[in-house]
Amino acid sequence: MALARDIFAQLRSLRLKANLTQEQVAGALGLKGKNRRSFICQLERGDIANPSLKLILDYLRACRATPEDLKNIFAKYLSEPLPVPEKKGRGPRPKEKDLQVERMRQAAAMVGLIQKLEMAIHNELNRLKVAPFSSVRRNAVRFCRGLLRILVQEEEGQGTSLEKRVERLKKRQREKGVPEELLEHLQGVVAQVFIGLKKAGELDRLPTIEEAERVLARPARKRVVSDEWLCRYEMQQERLKELKEFERRSAPIIAGALRFLSQQGVSDSDLANYRGFINSFLNLARLYPSDSEERRKRVEYNLKTCARPKHNLALLRHLARFIFEKWDGEKHFAG
């Protein structure tokens, strides 16, 4: 490179010998623009990478160089051997341990992305009223997870033929009974979630080593709060709500049933023997419509299997009618 700079310095000497300015040489070469003078300056300093032979010859012609000038310029350069190109090192190869740590962090990051997707898909499937725990719902969620992985890989430049991969994924779920229109709709939902994650910078975020270890230490099926888990939780909350409502409605009826038994001559010490029947009759009132044959059959079955010699069967039948009348006096509570 130093030798090349010597040659370009001789070009400048030829220009000065011809009493030409850099602006005049630039005009002779047909250069235009406010940076044409700086271009000639860079050429004379040897800062132009790989200038063409035509450019150099045009410069020499503009400076009215002679064949003898060309000989002096190129003789030394042509006598030198070609430079040996330096081999560019690849740098130190990453250690296997470092690669494992990176893969671990990437796996934990994907768990976080799937978790955010799972919440969005759960809400959307609820809105569409897709039956919980059904095969259609399970396969629809698998489709969404697989689609997110494909989009992330495509974003990282790891995916090939996005359309074909998505179509293969949809084909597998269609064969499992997921309707085409549901797949198309969920594909749009996943795309929206993916765009949101991308705008929020979630695709580029890697958890710390400690966070990744904590995530991956859990069993695979417990790393994500899945749609199925959310459905089960919501069902439990609904049942708990129903139970509290049942207890609220039952409390005054239980108090009335105890007073009814006391009025029929049952002593305080014997009331405990009838508490089980009170709860049983309340459950029958909750589960079966009024005046239904099934309710009557269940009452008789309970009396047959649970009554003891100390119990008054006629009184128990009166107790059942009392509880049913009190319960049916309000709007039927669907359990």
DAURQUI-V183131 format. One record per residue. N is the residue number from 1. RES is the residue in one letter. SS is DSSP state (a for helix, b for strand, c for the rest). PHI is phi as a letter, one per 20 degrees, with the letter a starting at -180 (999 if undefined). BURIAL is 1 if it has 24 or more other ideal C-beta (glycine too) atoms within 12 Angstrom, else 0. Layout:
{{N & RES & SS & PHI & BURIAL} {N & RES & SS & PHI & BURIAL}}
//
This chain:
{{1 & M & c & 999 & 0} {2 & A & a & f & 0} {3 & L & a & f & 0} {4 & A & a & f & 1} {5 & R & a & f & 0} {6 & D & a & f & 0} {7 & I & a & f & 1} {8 & F & a & f & 1} {9 & A & a & f & 0} {10 & Q & a & f & 1} {11 & L & a & f & 1} {12 & R & a & f & 1} {13 & S & a & f & 0} {14 & L & a & f & 1} {15 & R & a & f & 1} {16 & L & a & f & 0} {17 & K & a & f & 0} {18 & A & c & e & 0} {19 & N & c & l & 0} {20 & L & c & d & 1} {21 & T & c & e & 0} {22 & Q & a & f & 1} {23 & E & a & f & 0} {24 & Q & a & f & 0} {25 & V & a & f & 1} {26 & A & a & f & 1} {27 & G & a & f & 0} {28 & A & a & f & 0} {29 & L & c & e & 1} {30 & G & c & n & 0} {31 & L & c & f & 1} {32 & K & c & c & 0} {33 & G & c & o & 0} {34 & K & c & f & 0} {35 & N & c & d & 0} {36 & R & a & f & 0} {37 & R & a & f & 0} {38 & S & a & f & 0} {39 & F & a & f & 1} {40 & I & a & f & 1} {41 & C & a & f & 0} {42 & Q & a & f & 0} {43 & L & a & f & 1} {44 & E & a & f & 1} {45 & R & a & e & 0} {46 & G & c & n & 1} {47 & D & c & e & 0} {48 & I & c & e & 0} {49 & A & c & f & 0} {50 & N & c & l & 0} {51 & P & c & f & 1} {52 & S & c & f & 0} {53 & L & a & f & 0} {54 & K & a & f & 0} {55 & L & a & f & 1} {56 & I & a & f & 1} {57 & L & a & f & 0} {58 & D & a & f & 0} {59 & Y & a & f & 1} {60 & L & a & f & 1} {61 & R & a & f & 0} {62 & A & a & f & 1} {63 & C & c & e & 1} {64 & R & c & l & 0} {65 & A & c & f & 1} {66 & T & c & d & 0} {67 & P & a & g & 0} {68 & E & a & f & 0} {69 & D & a & f & 0} {70 & L & a & f & 0} {71 & K & a & f & 0} {72 & N & a & f & 0} {73 & I & a & f & 1} {74 & F & a & e & 1} {75 & A & a & f & 0} {76 & K & a & f & 0} {77 & Y & a & f & 0} {78 & L & a & f & 0} {79 & S & a & e & 0} {80 & E & c & e & 0} {81 & P & c & f & 0} {82 & L & c & f & 0} {83 & P & c & f & 0} {84 & V & c & e & 0} {85 & P & c & f & 0} {86 & E & c & f & 0} {87 & K & c & f & 0} {88 & K & c & e & 0} {89 & G & c & f & 0} {90 & R & c & e & 0} {91 & G & c & n & 0} {92 & P & c & f & 0} {93 & R & c & f & 0} {94 & P & c & f & 0} {95 & K & c & f & 0} {96 & E & a & f & 0} {97 & K & a & f & 0} {98 & D & a & f & 0} {99 & L & a & f & 0} {100 & Q & a & f & 0} {101 & V & a & f & 0} {102 & E & a & f & 0} {103 & R & a & f & 0} {104 & M & a & f & 1} {105 & R & a & f & 1} {106 & Q & a & f & 1} {107 & A & a & f & 1} {108 & A & a & f & 1} {109 & A & a & f & 1} {110 & M & a & f & 1} {111 & V & a & g & 1} {112 & G & a & f & 1} {113 & L & a & f & 1} {114 & I & a & f & 1} {115 & Q & a & f & 1} {116 & K & a & f & 1} {117 & L & a & f & 1} {118 & E & a & g & 1} {119 & M & a & f & 1} {120 & A & a & f & 1} {121 & I & a & f & 1} {122 & H & a & g & 1} {123 & N & a & f & 0} {124 & E & a & f & 1} {125 & L & a & f & 1} {126 & N & a & f & 0} {127 & R & a & f & 0} {128 & L & c & e & 0} {129 & K & c & l & 0} {130 & V & c & f & 1} {131 & A & c & g & 0} {132 & P & c & f & 1} {133 & F & c & m & 0} {134 & S & c & e & 0} {135 & S & a & f & 0} {136 & V & a & f & 1} {137 & R & a & f & 1} {138 & R & a & f & 1} {139 & N & a & f & 1} {140 & A & a & f & 1} {141 & V & a & f & 1} {142 & R & a & f & 1} {143 & F & a & f & 1} {144 & C & a & f & 1} {145 & R & a & f & 1} {146 & G & a & f & 1} {147 & L & a & f & 1} {148 & L & a & f & 1} {149 & R & a & f & 1} {150 & I & a & f & 1} {151 & L & a & f & 1} {152 & V & a & f & 1} {153 & Q & a & f & 0} {154 & E & a & f & 0} {155 & E & a & f & 0} {156 & E & c & e & 0} {157 & G & c & m & 0} {158 & Q & c & e & 0} {159 & G & c & e & 0} {160 & T & c & c & 0} {161 & S & c & l & 0} {162 & L & a & g & 0} {163 & E & a & f & 0} {164 & K & a & f & 0} {165 & R & a & f & 0} {166 & V & a & f & 1} {167 & E & a & f & 0} {168 & R & a & f & 0} {169 & L & a & f & 1} {170 & K & a & f & 1} {171 & K & a & f & 0} {172 & R & a & f & 0} {173 & Q & a & f & 1} {174 & R & a & f & 0} {175 & E & a & f & 0} {176 & K & c & e & 0} {177 & G & c & n & 0} {178 & V & c & e & 1} {179 & P & c & f & 0} {180 & E & a & f & 0} {181 & E & a & f & 0} {182 & L & a & f & 1} {183 & L & a & f & 1} {184 & E & a & f & 0} {185 & H & a & f & 1} {186 & L & a & f & 1} {187 & Q & a & f & 1} {188 & G & a & f & 0} {189 & V & a & f & 1} {190 & V & a & f & 1} {191 & A & a & f & 1} {192 & Q & a & f & 0} {193 & V & a & f & 1} {194 & F & a & f & 1} {195 & I & a & f & 0} {196 & G & a & f & 0} {197 & L & a & f & 1} {198 & K & a & f & 0} {199 & K & a & f & 0} {200 & A & c & e & 0} {201 & G & c & m & 0} {202 & E & a & f & 1} {203 & L & a & f & 1} {204 & D & a & e & 0} {205 & R & c & e & 0} {206 & L & c & d & 1} {207 & P & c & f & 1} {208 & T & c & f & 0} {209 & I & a & f & 0} {210 & E & a & f & 0} {211 & E & a & f & 0} {212 & A & a & f & 1} {213 & E & a & f & 0} {214 & R & a & f & 0} {215 & V & a & f & 1} {216 & L & a & f & 1} {217 & A & c & f & 0} {218 & R & c & f & 0} {219 & P & c & g & 0} {220 & A & a & g & 0} {221 & R & a & f & 0} {222 & K & a & d & 0} {223 & R & c & f & 0} {224 & V & c & c & 1} {225 & V & c & f & 0} {226 & S & c & f & 1} {227 & D & a & g & 1} {228 & E & a & f & 1} {229 & W & a & f & 0} {230 & L & a & f & 1} {231 & C & a & f & 1} {232 & R & a & f & 0} {233 & Y & a & f & 0} {234 & E & a & f & 0} {235 & M & a & f & 0} {236 & Q & a & f & 0} {237 & Q & a & f & 0} {238 & E & a & f & 0} {239 & R & a & f & 0} {240 & L & a & f & 0} {241 & K & a & f & 0} {242 & E & a & f & 0} {243 & L & a & f & 0} {244 & K & a & f & 0} {245 & E & a & f & 0} {246 & F & a & f & 1} {247 & E & a & f & 0} {248 & R & a & f & 0} {249 & R & a & f & 1} {250 & S & a & f & 1} {251 & A & a & g & 0} {252 & P & a & f & 0} {253 & I & a & f & 1} {254 & I & a & f & 1} {255 & A & a & f & 0} {256 & G & a & f & 0} {257 & A & a & f & 1} {258 & L & a & f & 1} {259 & R & a & f & 0} {260 & F & a & f & 1} {261 & L & a & f & 1} {262 & S & a & f & 0} {263 & Q & a & f & 0} {264 & Q & c & e & 0} {265 & G & c & n & 0} {266 & V & c & f & 1} {267 & S & c & f & 0} {268 & D & a & f & 0} {269 & S & a & f & 0} {270 & D & a & e & 0} {271 & L & c & f & 1} {272 & A & a & f & 0} {273 & N & a & f & 0} {274 & Y & a & d & 1} {275 & R & a & f & 0} {276 & G & a & f & 0} {277 & F & a & f & 1} {278 & I & a & g & 1} {279 & N & a & f & 0} {280 & S & a & f & 1} {281 & F & a & f & 1} {282 & L & a & f & 1} {283 & N & a & f & 1} {284 & L & a & f & 1} {285 & A & a & f & 1} {286 & R & a & f & 1} {287 & L & a & e & 0} {288 & Y & c & c & 1} {289 & P & c & f & 0} {290 & S & c & f & 1} {291 & D & c & l & 0} {292 & S & c & e & 0} {293 & E & a & f & 0} {294 & E & a & f & 0} {295 & R & a & f & 1} {296 & R & a & f & 0} {297 & K & a & f & 0} {298 & R & a & f & 1} {299 & V & a & f & 1} {300 & E & a & f & 0} {301 & Y & a & f & 0} {302 & N & a & f & 1} {303 & L & a & f & 1} {304 & K & a & f & 0} {305 & T & a & e & 0} {306 & C & a & d & 0} {307 & A & c & f & 1} {308 & R & c & d & 0} {309 & P & c & g & 0} {310 & K & c & f & 0} {311 & H & c & e & 0} {312 & N & c & e & 0} {313 & L & a & f & 0} {314 & A & a & f & 0} {315 & L & a & f & 1} {316 & L & a & f & 1} {317 & R & a & f & 0} {318 & H & a & f & 1} {319 & L & a & f & 1} {320 & A & a & f & 1} {321 & R & a & f & 1} {322 & F & a & f & 1} {323 & I & a & f & 1} {324 & F & a & f & 1} {325 & E & a & f & 0} {326 & K & a & f & 1} {327 & W & a & f & 1} {328 & D & a & f & 1} {329 & G & c & f & 0} {330 & E & c & d & 0} {331 & K & c & f & 0} {332 & H & c & g & 0} {333 & F & c & e & 1} {334 & A & c & e & 0} {335 & G & c & e & 0}}
//
